[in-house]
Amino acid sequence: MGWTQRPPMLVSVHPRRLIAATSICAVVVFGATFLVGSGRAQAGQRPVNHTCSATDKQFILTVRTNMTQLAYWSDSLMHNDVEPRVVIKQAKAEAGQVDATRPSDPTFDEARGLLRSMFTAYGRAVAAKVHGGNAGVPMHTAYTLANSVHDLLAGAQPELAARGCDPAILLG
C-alpha cells in the first residue's frame, strides 16, 4: 500500500489578522529576548568603546520617533484607516531617516544598519501582501532584525546608560 499525497492546503489570511498576529508575536519575542538576553554574559566579545555624542543622542530620538510612527502606520493599516501604499512609503521614509543618522557609538552604528534593513523588510512585507505574494518571509526578516537590534542594545545598555545615552526607551 502506498501513501497518497494530498495537495497542500492554501489558506487565505486577512491582512488585519496577519498584522495583528505578527504584532502580538513581536511583543512576545521582544519580551522573551529581553528576559533571556539581559541575563546572558557577554563572554568572549572584544570590548567596545562606547560614546555618547550629540549624534548618538539624536540617533536615539530618531529611532524612537520612527518606531512610534511604524506602530501608528501598522495599526492604521490593521484597521483599514490607511492604504497599504502609504504604509510602504512611510516604511521607506523611516528607513531613510534612520540611515541618515550618523551615531559615533559603534553599537548605535551597528543598530542603525539593522534598523534600516528592518524598516525596508517591513515595507516589502506590506508590498508582498498587497500584490498577493508571501508576506511571511520579509515579515520574518523584519522581526529577526528587530530582535537583533533589541539584543544588541540590551547588551550595551548598562555601559551606554552610564555615559548618558540610555537606549532603554528603545527597548520598551
Disulfide bonds with the S-S distance in Angstrom:
Cys52-Cys165 2.02
